[in-house]
């Protein structure tokens, strides 16, 4: 009898992570000359959108 209690998770880096890594590599290779604010923008934009969605969900759940 086989025990299949292993959990499979899809926790990958995702689009935002890949885009951020790509921007960092391009910045460090001097291909782009953007400020670090814009290099890391995929992270803070995704965070802002997530917080807005949570806030809207909280407002409409009451």
N, C-alpha and C positions, 0 to 999 in steps of 0.2 A: 504494500500500500504506500502510495506516494503522498508526502505532505507538501501541499502547495500553499503555504502560509506566507510566501514572500509578497511584499507589496511593491507594485510598480508605480513609480511616480514620474510624471512628465516635467519635472522641474528643470527646465533648460535655461539658457541665458536669455532667450527671447529676442525680439526685434529691437527693443530699446537698448538692451545690453550690447547687442552686436553693433548697432549704430554708434553708441558711445565709444566702444573699443575702436571702431573704424576711425572715428574723429580723433581719438587720442593718438593712434598710430600715424595718421596723416599729419597731425600737429608735430609730433616728435620727429618725423622724417622731413619736416619743413616744407611739406607740400601745400599746406594751408597756413595762413597767418592770422587765424582768428584768436580772439581772447578766450581765456579758459572758461569764462561764463558761457559762451556759445558752444564750446567743445563739450561741456557737460550739460547742455540744455536738454537733450533727450531725457535725462534723468529727472530734472526738475519740472519739465513740462508734463511728463507722465505722472509724477507725484501730484502736481496741481490738478490735473484732470481727475485723478482718483479721488482727491479730497473734495472736488466740486461734485462728483457723482455721489459720494457718501453724504455730503451736505444736503443735496437735493432729495436723496432717498429719505433722510431723516426728517426733512421738512414735510414731505408728502405722506409719510407714514403716520403722522399724528392727526 
